[in-house]
Amino acid sequence: CERHGVSLPTAATQFVYAHPAVTAVVQGALTPEHVAANIAAISTPIPAAFWDDLKSSGLIPAAAPVPGA
């Protein structure tokens, strides 16, 4: 994440949303700041190279659906 300037919460959030079987994700929010962080996690662009690196490192399966693919 650090190498690509991507926060772990952003990567985790977008990874879940990328799977075609996922139709909804419930993210907790106790404060307005949490809501803002959740929105940022969904909308922050992640470079394709980030997902490529995760796959080539074996951190996620090579066939895993990823955002933008």
PyMOL Python script that loads the backbone (N, CA, C, O; Angstrom):
from pymol import cmd

cmd.read_pdbstr("""\
ATOM      1  N   CYS A   1       0.825  -1.200   0.000  1.00  0.00           N
ATOM      2  CA  CYS A   1       0.000   0.000   0.000  1.00  0.00           C
ATOM      3  C   CYS A   1       0.868   1.262   0.000  1.00  0.00           C
ATOM      4  O   CYS A   1       0.623   2.204  -0.753  1.00  0.00           O
ATOM      5  N   GLU A   2       1.873   1.254   0.853  1.00  0.00           N
ATOM      6  CA  GLU A   2       2.733   2.440   0.968  1.00  0.00           C
ATOM      7  C   GLU A   2       3.431   2.761  -0.348  1.00  0.00           C
ATOM      8  O   GLU A   2       3.518   3.925  -0.742  1.00  0.00           O
ATOM      9  N   ARG A   3       3.924   1.739  -1.023  1.00  0.00           N
ATOM     10  CA  ARG A   3       4.650   1.936  -2.288  1.00  0.00           C
ATOM     11  C   ARG A   3       3.791   2.654  -3.328  1.00  0.00           C
ATOM     12  O   ARG A   3       4.306   3.417  -4.146  1.00  0.00           O
ATOM     13  N   HIS A   4       2.484   2.407  -3.295  1.00  0.00           N
ATOM     14  CA  HIS A   4       1.577   2.997  -4.281  1.00  0.00           C
ATOM     15  C   HIS A   4       0.784   4.179  -3.727  1.00  0.00           C
ATOM     16  O   HIS A   4      -0.032   4.762  -4.441  1.00  0.00           O
ATOM     17  N   GLY A   5       1.010   4.538  -2.471  1.00  0.00           N
ATOM     18  CA  GLY A   5       0.284   5.664  -1.877  1.00  0.00           C
ATOM     19  C   GLY A   5      -1.185   5.375  -1.648  1.00  0.00           C
ATOM     20  O   GLY A   5      -2.030   6.265  -1.746  1.00  0.00           O
ATOM     21  N   VAL A   6      -1.484   4.107  -1.336  1.00  0.00           N
ATOM     22  CA  VAL A   6      -2.866   3.679  -1.126  1.00  0.00           C
ATOM     23  C   VAL A   6      -3.026   3.275   0.329  1.00  0.00           C
ATOM     24  O   VAL A   6      -2.216   2.507   0.849  1.00  0.00           O
ATOM     25  N   SER A   7      -4.055   3.780   0.992  1.00  0.00           N
ATOM     26  CA  SER A   7      -4.278   3.370   2.379  1.00  0.00           C
ATOM     27  C   SER A   7      -4.890   1.967   2.403  1.00  0.00           C
ATOM     28  O   SER A   7      -5.604   1.576   1.480  1.00  0.00           O
ATOM     29  N   LEU A   8      -4.603   1.226   3.460  1.00  0.00           N
ATOM     30  CA  LEU A   8      -5.150  -0.124   3.585  1.00  0.00           C
ATOM     31  C   LEU A   8      -6.676  -0.120   3.603  1.00  0.00           C
ATOM     32  O   LEU A   8      -7.285  -0.952   2.931  1.00  0.00           O
ATOM     33  N   PRO A   9      -7.327   0.796   4.356  1.00  0.00           N
ATOM     34  CA  PRO A   9      -8.798   0.823   4.318  1.00  0.00           C
ATOM     35  C   PRO A   9      -9.362   1.076   2.909  1.00  0.00           C
ATOM     36  O   PRO A   9     -10.385   0.502   2.536  1.00  0.00           O
ATOM     37  N   THR A  10      -8.696   1.927   2.140  1.00  0.00           N
ATOM     38  CA  THR A  10      -9.146   2.193   0.777  1.00  0.00           C
ATOM     39  C   THR A  10      -9.032   0.940  -0.076  1.00  0.00           C
ATOM     40  O   THR A  10      -9.967   0.590  -0.797  1.00  0.00           O
ATOM     41  N   ALA A  11      -7.896   0.264   0.002  1.00  0.00           N
ATOM     42  CA  ALA A  11      -7.697  -0.962  -0.776  1.00  0.00           C
ATOM     43  C   ALA A  11      -8.704  -2.035  -0.372  1.00  0.00           C
ATOM     44  O   ALA A  11      -9.299  -2.683  -1.234  1.00  0.00           O
ATOM     45  N   ALA A  12      -8.895  -2.222   0.910  1.00  0.00           N
ATOM     46  CA  ALA A  12      -9.822  -3.253   1.390  1.00  0.00           C
ATOM     47  C   ALA A  12     -11.249  -2.964   0.940  1.00  0.00           C
ATOM     48  O   ALA A  12     -11.963  -3.863   0.496  1.00  0.00           O
ATOM     49  N   THR A  13     -11.653  -1.722   1.057  1.00  0.00           N
ATOM     50  CA  THR A  13     -13.010  -1.341   0.669  1.00  0.00           C
ATOM     51  C   THR A  13     -13.238  -1.572  -0.816  1.00  0.00           C
ATOM     52  O   THR A  13     -14.238  -2.172  -1.208  1.00  0.00           O
ATOM     53  N   GLN A  14     -12.322  -1.102  -1.632  1.00  0.00           N
ATOM     54  CA  GLN A  14     -12.518  -1.229  -3.075  1.00  0.00           C
ATOM     55  C   GLN A  14     -12.381  -2.670  -3.550  1.00  0.00           C
ATOM     56  O   GLN A  14     -13.040  -3.062  -4.513  1.00  0.00           O
ATOM     57  N   PHE A  15     -11.542  -3.465  -2.897  1.00  0.00           N
ATOM     58  CA  PHE A  15     -11.401  -4.869  -3.265  1.00  0.00           C
ATOM     59  C   PHE A  15     -12.723  -5.605  -3.082  1.00  0.00           C
ATOM     60  O   PHE A  15     -13.124  -6.388  -3.944  1.00  0.00           O
ATOM     61  N   VAL A  16     -13.392  -5.360  -1.976  1.00  0.00           N
ATOM     62  CA  VAL A  16     -14.677  -6.012  -1.707  1.00  0.00           C
ATOM     63  C   VAL A  16     -15.712  -5.609  -2.760  1.00  0.00           C
ATOM     64  O   VAL A  16     -16.432  -6.463  -3.279  1.00  0.00           O
ATOM     65  N   TYR A  17     -15.788  -4.344  -3.071  1.00  0.00           N
ATOM     66  CA  TYR A  17     -16.771  -3.865  -4.037  1.00  0.00           C
ATOM     67  C   TYR A  17     -16.524  -4.391  -5.452  1.00  0.00           C
ATOM     68  O   TYR A  17     -17.450  -4.420  -6.262  1.00  0.00           O
ATOM     69  N   ALA A  18     -15.298  -4.806  -5.763  1.00  0.00           N
ATOM     70  CA  ALA A  18     -14.972  -5.238  -7.123  1.00  0.00           C
ATOM     71  C   ALA A  18     -15.537  -6.608  -7.472  1.00  0.00           C
ATOM     72  O   ALA A  18     -15.674  -6.928  -8.653  1.00  0.00           O
ATOM     73  N   HIS A  19     -15.862  -7.412  -6.489  1.00  0.00           N
ATOM     74  CA  HIS A  19     -16.353  -8.761  -6.784  1.00  0.00           C
ATOM     75  C   HIS A  19     -17.776  -8.688  -7.316  1.00  0.00           C
ATOM     76  O   HIS A  19     -18.624  -8.036  -6.706  1.00  0.00           O
ATOM     77  N   PRO A  20     -18.059  -9.341  -8.437  1.00  0.00           N
ATOM     78  CA  PRO A  20     -19.394  -9.243  -9.041  1.00  0.00           C
ATOM     79  C   PRO A  20     -20.517  -9.832  -8.181  1.00  0.00           C
ATOM     80  O   PRO A  20     -21.683  -9.493  -8.384  1.00  0.00           O
ATOM     81  N   ALA A  21     -20.191 -10.697  -7.236  1.00  0.00           N
ATOM     82  CA  ALA A  21     -21.229 -11.281  -6.373  1.00  0.00           C
ATOM     83  C   ALA A  21     -21.640 -10.340  -5.244  1.00  0.00           C
ATOM     84  O   ALA A  21     -22.658 -10.561  -4.589  1.00  0.00           O
ATOM     85  N   VAL A  22     -20.860  -9.303  -5.019  1.00  0.00           N
ATOM     86  CA  VAL A  22     -21.155  -8.362  -3.934  1.00  0.00           C
ATOM     87  C   VAL A  22     -22.131  -7.312  -4.453  1.00  0.00           C
ATOM     88  O   VAL A  22     -21.839  -6.589  -5.405  1.00  0.00           O
ATOM     89  N   THR A  23     -23.286  -7.244  -3.817  1.00  0.00           N
ATOM     90  CA  THR A  23     -24.280  -6.251  -4.230  1.00  0.00           C
ATOM     91  C   THR A  23     -24.403  -5.107  -3.232  1.00  0.00           C
ATOM     92  O   THR A  23     -24.950  -4.053  -3.558  1.00  0.00           O
ATOM     93  N   ALA A  24     -23.900  -5.309  -2.025  1.00  0.00           N
ATOM     94  CA  ALA A  24     -23.951  -4.250  -1.017  1.00  0.00           C
ATOM     95  C   ALA A  24     -22.888  -4.504   0.039  1.00  0.00           C
ATOM     96  O   ALA A  24     -22.560  -5.648   0.354  1.00  0.00           O
ATOM     97  N   VAL A  25     -22.365  -3.432   0.571  1.00  0.00           N
ATOM     98  CA  VAL A  25     -21.399  -3.493   1.666  1.00  0.00           C
ATOM     99  C   VAL A  25     -21.877  -2.516   2.729  1.00  0.00           C
ATOM    100  O   VAL A  25     -22.178  -1.361   2.429  1.00  0.00           O
ATOM    101  N   VAL A  26     -21.947  -2.975   3.953  1.00  0.00           N
ATOM    102  CA  VAL A  26     -22.353  -2.103   5.059  1.00  0.00           C
ATOM    103  C   VAL A  26     -21.101  -1.689   5.805  1.00  0.00           C
ATOM    104  O   VAL A  26     -20.419  -2.517   6.408  1.00  0.00           O
ATOM    105  N   GLN A  27     -20.810  -0.409   5.758  1.00  0.00           N
ATOM    106  CA  GLN A  27     -19.648   0.124   6.459  1.00  0.00           C
ATOM    107  C   GLN A  27     -20.140   0.895   7.670  1.00  0.00           C
ATOM    108  O   GLN A  27     -21.034   1.735   7.563  1.00  0.00           O
ATOM    109  N   GLY A  28     -19.562   0.610   8.805  1.00  0.00           N
ATOM    110  CA  GLY A  28     -19.956   1.300  10.026  1.00  0.00           C
ATOM    111  C   GLY A  28     -19.503   2.743  10.028  1.00  0.00           C
ATOM    112  O   GLY A  28     -18.496   3.099   9.416  1.00  0.00           O
ATOM    113  N   ALA A  29     -20.259   3.563  10.723  1.00  0.00           N
ATOM    114  CA  ALA A  29     -19.908   4.980  10.856  1.00  0.00           C
ATOM    115  C   ALA A  29     -20.565   5.528  12.118  1.00  0.00           C
ATOM    116  O   ALA A  29     -21.790   5.600  12.217  1.00  0.00           O
ATOM    117  N   LEU A  30     -19.746   5.904  13.061  1.00  0.00           N
ATOM    118  CA  LEU A  30     -20.273   6.473  14.304  1.00  0.00           C
ATOM    119  C   LEU A  30     -20.282   7.995  14.293  1.00  0.00           C
ATOM    120  O   LEU A  30     -21.021   8.628  15.048  1.00  0.00           O
ATOM    121  N   THR A  31     -19.453   8.574  13.431  1.00  0.00           N
ATOM    122  CA  THR A  31     -19.317  10.029  13.405  1.00  0.00           C
ATOM    123  C   THR A  31     -19.348  10.521  11.961  1.00  0.00           C
ATOM    124  O   THR A  31     -19.189   9.731  11.030  1.00  0.00           O
ATOM    125  N   PRO A  32     -19.552  11.808  11.776  1.00  0.00           N
ATOM    126  CA  PRO A  32     -19.462  12.359  10.415  1.00  0.00           C
ATOM    127  C   PRO A  32     -18.084  12.120   9.784  1.00  0.00           C
ATOM    128  O   PRO A  32     -17.973  11.972   8.567  1.00  0.00           O
ATOM    129  N   GLU A  33     -17.053  12.085  10.604  1.00  0.00           N
ATOM    130  CA  GLU A  33     -15.704  11.823  10.094  1.00  0.00           C
ATOM    131  C   GLU A  33     -15.595  10.406   9.528  1.00  0.00           C
ATOM    132  O   GLU A  33     -14.913  10.184   8.527  1.00  0.00           O
ATOM    133  N   HIS A  34     -16.267   9.452  10.171  1.00  0.00           N
ATOM    134  CA  HIS A  34     -16.280   8.084   9.660  1.00  0.00           C
ATOM    135  C   HIS A  34     -16.988   8.029   8.303  1.00  0.00           C
ATOM    136  O   HIS A  34     -16.537   7.333   7.393  1.00  0.00           O
ATOM    137  N   VAL A  35     -18.075   8.748   8.173  1.00  0.00           N
ATOM    138  CA  VAL A  35     -18.800   8.789   6.899  1.00  0.00           C
ATOM    139  C   VAL A  35     -17.895   9.355   5.811  1.00  0.00           C
ATOM    140  O   VAL A  35     -17.826   8.809   4.710  1.00  0.00           O
ATOM    141  N   ALA A  36     -17.208  10.441   6.116  1.00  0.00           N
ATOM    142  CA  ALA A  36     -16.293  11.050   5.143  1.00  0.00           C
ATOM    143  C   ALA A  36     -15.173  10.086   4.767  1.00  0.00           C
ATOM    144  O   ALA A  36     -14.796  10.001   3.598  1.00  0.00           O
ATOM    145  N   ALA A  37     -14.637   9.358   5.748  1.00  0.00           N
ATOM    146  CA  ALA A  37     -13.574   8.386   5.468  1.00  0.00           C
ATOM    147  C   ALA A  37     -14.095   7.251   4.590  1.00  0.00           C
ATOM    148  O   ALA A  37     -13.388   6.792   3.693  1.00  0.00           O
ATOM    149  N   ASN A  38     -15.319   6.793   4.836  1.00  0.00           N
ATOM    150  CA  ASN A  38     -15.910   5.730   4.015  1.00  0.00           C
ATOM    151  C   ASN A  38     -16.102   6.194   2.577  1.00  0.00           C
ATOM    152  O   ASN A  38     -15.830   5.445   1.639  1.00  0.00           O
ATOM    153  N   ILE A  39     -16.562   7.409   2.404  1.00  0.00           N
ATOM    154  CA  ILE A  39     -16.747   7.960   1.056  1.00  0.00           C
ATOM    155  C   ILE A  39     -15.403   8.069   0.346  1.00  0.00           C
ATOM    156  O   ILE A  39     -15.290   7.741  -0.835  1.00  0.00           O
ATOM    157  N   ALA A  40     -14.393   8.526   1.063  1.00  0.00           N
ATOM    158  CA  ALA A  40     -13.057   8.643   0.472  1.00  0.00           C
ATOM    159  C   ALA A  40     -12.513   7.275   0.087  1.00  0.00           C
ATOM    160  O   ALA A  40     -11.870   7.133  -0.953  1.00  0.00           O
ATOM    161  N   ALA A  41     -12.766   6.271   0.917  1.00  0.00           N
ATOM    162  CA  ALA A  41     -12.270   4.925   0.639  1.00  0.00           C
ATOM    163  C   ALA A  41     -12.884   4.347  -0.632  1.00  0.00           C
ATOM    164  O   ALA A  41     -12.243   3.568  -1.338  1.00  0.00           O
ATOM    165  N   ILE A  42     -14.103   4.723  -0.914  1.00  0.00           N
ATOM    166  CA  ILE A  42     -14.784   4.222  -2.106  1.00  0.00           C
ATOM    167  C   ILE A  42     -14.352   4.990  -3.357  1.00  0.00           C
ATOM    168  O   ILE A  42     -14.266   4.413  -4.441  1.00  0.00           O
ATOM    169  N   SER A  43     -14.086   6.266  -3.212  1.00  0.00           N
ATOM    170  CA  SER A  43     -13.895   7.116  -4.389  1.00  0.00           C
ATOM    171  C   SER A  43     -12.443   7.465  -4.718  1.00  0.00           C
ATOM    172  O   SER A  43     -12.187   8.050  -5.770  1.00  0.00           O
ATOM    173  N   THR A  44     -11.504   7.130  -3.867  1.00  0.00           N
ATOM    174  CA  THR A  44     -10.100   7.437  -4.137  1.00  0.00           C
ATOM    175  C   THR A  44      -9.578   6.517  -5.234  1.00  0.00           C
ATOM    176  O   THR A  44      -9.701   5.297  -5.125  1.00  0.00           O
ATOM    177  N   PRO A  45      -8.995   7.084  -6.291  1.00  0.00           N
ATOM    178  CA  PRO A  45      -8.459   6.237  -7.359  1.00  0.00           C
ATOM    179  C   PRO A  45      -7.278   5.387  -6.865  1.00  0.00           C
ATOM    180  O   PRO A  45      -6.435   5.857  -6.101  1.00  0.00           O
ATOM    181  N   ILE A  46      -7.239   4.141  -7.312  1.00  0.00           N
ATOM    182  CA  ILE A  46      -6.129   3.241  -6.998  1.00  0.00           C
ATOM    183  C   ILE A  46      -5.494   2.842  -8.332  1.00  0.00           C
ATOM    184  O   ILE A  46      -6.194   2.396  -9.241  1.00  0.00           O
ATOM    185  N   PRO A  47      -4.172   3.000  -8.455  1.00  0.00           N
ATOM    186  CA  PRO A  47      -3.537   2.645  -9.723  1.00  0.00           C
ATOM    187  C   PRO A  47      -3.620   1.141 -10.008  1.00  0.00           C
ATOM    188  O   PRO A  47      -3.545   0.325  -9.090  1.00  0.00           O
ATOM    189  N   ALA A  48      -3.774   0.789 -11.273  1.00  0.00           N
ATOM    190  CA  ALA A  48      -3.848  -0.618 -11.671  1.00  0.00           C
ATOM    191  C   ALA A  48      -2.590  -1.373 -11.247  1.00  0.00           C
ATOM    192  O   ALA A  48      -2.652  -2.566 -10.951  1.00  0.00           O
ATOM    193  N   ALA A  49      -1.455  -0.685 -11.216  1.00  0.00           N
ATOM    194  CA  ALA A  49      -0.196  -1.327 -10.820  1.00  0.00           C
ATOM    195  C   ALA A  49      -0.260  -1.852  -9.389  1.00  0.00           C
ATOM    196  O   ALA A  49       0.408  -2.832  -9.059  1.00  0.00           O
ATOM    197  N   PHE A  50      -1.054  -1.211  -8.541  1.00  0.00           N
ATOM    198  CA  PHE A  50      -1.221  -1.677  -7.163  1.00  0.00           C
ATOM    199  C   PHE A  50      -1.803  -3.079  -7.154  1.00  0.00           C
ATOM    200  O   PHE A  50      -1.278  -3.964  -6.479  1.00  0.00           O
ATOM    201  N   TRP A  51      -2.888  -3.292  -7.902  1.00  0.00           N
ATOM    202  CA  TRP A  51      -3.540  -4.594  -7.960  1.00  0.00           C
ATOM    203  C   TRP A  51      -2.625  -5.616  -8.633  1.00  0.00           C
ATOM    204  O   TRP A  51      -2.577  -6.773  -8.215  1.00  0.00           O
ATOM    205  N   ASP A  52      -1.906  -5.201  -9.664  1.00  0.00           N
ATOM    206  CA  ASP A  52      -0.960  -6.089 -10.336  1.00  0.00           C
ATOM    207  C   ASP A  52       0.114  -6.568  -9.368  1.00  0.00           C
ATOM    208  O   ASP A  52       0.474  -7.746  -9.366  1.00  0.00           O
ATOM    209  N   ASP A  53       0.627  -5.654  -8.545  1.00  0.00           N
ATOM    210  CA  ASP A  53       1.650  -6.016  -7.557  1.00  0.00           C
ATOM    211  C   ASP A  53       1.111  -6.993  -6.523  1.00  0.00           C
ATOM    212  O   ASP A  53       1.806  -7.932  -6.133  1.00  0.00           O
ATOM    213  N   LEU A  54      -0.127  -6.778  -6.075  1.00  0.00           N
ATOM    214  CA  LEU A  54      -0.716  -7.704  -5.103  1.00  0.00           C
ATOM    215  C   LEU A  54      -0.843  -9.101  -5.703  1.00  0.00           C
ATOM    216  O   LEU A  54      -0.573 -10.100  -5.037  1.00  0.00           O
ATOM    217  N   LYS A  55      -1.254  -9.157  -6.955  1.00  0.00           N
ATOM    218  CA  LYS A  55      -1.401 -10.459  -7.622  1.00  0.00           C
ATOM    219  C   LYS A  55      -0.047 -11.125  -7.843  1.00  0.00           C
ATOM    220  O   LYS A  55       0.112 -12.311  -7.557  1.00  0.00           O
ATOM    221  N   SER A  56       0.923 -10.379  -8.346  1.00  0.00           N
ATOM    222  CA  SER A  56       2.232 -10.975  -8.636  1.00  0.00           C
ATOM    223  C   SER A  56       2.965 -11.385  -7.358  1.00  0.00           C
ATOM    224  O   SER A  56       3.831 -12.259  -7.395  1.00  0.00           O
ATOM    225  N   SER A  57       2.627 -10.763  -6.236  1.00  0.00           N
ATOM    226  CA  SER A  57       3.222 -11.124  -4.945  1.00  0.00           C
ATOM    227  C   SER A  57       2.488 -12.273  -4.272  1.00  0.00           C
ATOM    228  O   SER A  57       2.936 -12.778  -3.243  1.00  0.00           O
ATOM    229  N   GLY A  58       1.368 -12.689  -4.840  1.00  0.00           N
ATOM    230  CA  GLY A  58       0.578 -13.758  -4.268  1.00  0.00           C
ATOM    231  C   GLY A  58      -0.263 -13.332  -3.086  1.00  0.00           C
ATOM    232  O   GLY A  58      -0.748 -14.177  -2.333  1.00  0.00           O
ATOM    233  N   LEU A  59      -0.445 -12.027  -2.911  1.00  0.00           N
ATOM    234  CA  LEU A  59      -1.240 -11.529  -1.788  1.00  0.00           C
ATOM    235  C   LEU A  59      -2.740 -11.623  -2.049  1.00  0.00           C
ATOM    236  O   LEU A  59      -3.539 -11.695  -1.115  1.00  0.00           O
ATOM    237  N   ILE A  60      -3.113 -11.622  -3.323  1.00  0.00           N
ATOM    238  CA  ILE A  60      -4.492 -11.908  -3.720  1.00  0.00           C
ATOM    239  C   ILE A  60      -4.396 -12.865  -4.908  1.00  0.00           C
ATOM    240  O   ILE A  60      -3.397 -12.856  -5.626  1.00  0.00           O
ATOM    241  N   PRO A  61      -5.423 -13.688  -5.120  1.00  0.00           N
ATOM    242  CA  PRO A  61      -5.377 -14.645  -6.233  1.00  0.00           C
ATOM    243  C   PRO A  61      -5.259 -13.936  -7.591  1.00  0.00           C
ATOM    244  O   PRO A  61      -5.812 -12.855  -7.791  1.00  0.00           O
ATOM    245  N   ALA A  62      -4.542 -14.555  -8.496  1.00  0.00           N
ATOM    246  CA  ALA A  62      -4.339 -13.972  -9.827  1.00  0.00           C
ATOM    247  C   ALA A  62      -5.658 -13.737 -10.546  1.00  0.00           C
ATOM    248  O   ALA A  62      -5.757 -12.817 -11.358  1.00  0.00           O
ATOM    249  N   ALA A  63      -6.670 -14.547 -10.267  1.00  0.00           N
ATOM    250  CA  ALA A  63      -7.966 -14.405 -10.938  1.00  0.00           C
ATOM    251  C   ALA A  63      -8.949 -13.523 -10.173  1.00  0.00           C
ATOM    252  O   ALA A  63     -10.100 -13.376 -10.586  1.00  0.00           O
ATOM    253  N   ALA A  64      -8.508 -12.937  -9.065  1.00  0.00           N
ATOM    254  CA  ALA A  64      -9.424 -12.111  -8.261  1.00  0.00           C
ATOM    255  C   ALA A  64      -9.881 -10.894  -9.052  1.00  0.00           C
ATOM    256  O   ALA A  64      -9.064 -10.227  -9.687  1.00  0.00           O
ATOM    257  N   PRO A  65     -11.176 -10.596  -9.022  1.00  0.00           N
ATOM    258  CA  PRO A  65     -11.643  -9.368  -9.662  1.00  0.00           C
ATOM    259  C   PRO A  65     -11.144  -8.159  -8.876  1.00  0.00           C
ATOM    260  O   PRO A  65     -11.167  -8.143  -7.646  1.00  0.00           O
ATOM    261  N   VAL A  66     -10.698  -7.159  -9.607  1.00  0.00           N
ATOM    262  CA  VAL A  66     -10.192  -5.945  -8.961  1.00  0.00           C
ATOM    263  C   VAL A  66     -10.842  -4.738  -9.622  1.00  0.00           C
ATOM    264  O   VAL A  66     -11.304  -4.827 -10.759  1.00  0.00           O
ATOM    265  N   PRO A  67     -10.880  -3.616  -8.922  1.00  0.00           N
ATOM    266  CA  PRO A  67     -11.473  -2.415  -9.505  1.00  0.00           C
ATOM    267  C   PRO A  67     -10.798  -2.024 -10.810  1.00  0.00           C
ATOM    268  O   PRO A  67      -9.577  -2.109 -10.943  1.00  0.00           O
ATOM    269  N   GLY A  68     -11.589  -1.604 -11.745  1.00  0.00           N
ATOM    270  CA  GLY A  68     -11.074  -1.132 -13.027  1.00  0.00           C
ATOM    271  C   GLY A  68     -10.747  -2.226 -14.014  1.00  0.00           C
ATOM    272  O   GLY A  68     -10.354  -1.938 -15.145  1.00  0.00           O
ATOM    273  N   ALA A  69     -10.901  -3.478 -13.613  1.00  0.00           N
ATOM    274  CA  ALA A  69     -10.558  -4.563 -14.545  1.00  0.00           C
ATOM    275  C   ALA A  69     -11.782  -5.022 -15.309  1.00  0.00           C
ATOM    276  O   ALA A  69     -11.690  -5.927 -16.139  1.00  0.00           O
TER     277      ALA A  69
END
""", "prot")
cmd.dss("prot")
cmd.show_as("cartoon", "prot")
cmd.util.cbc("prot")
cmd.orient("prot")
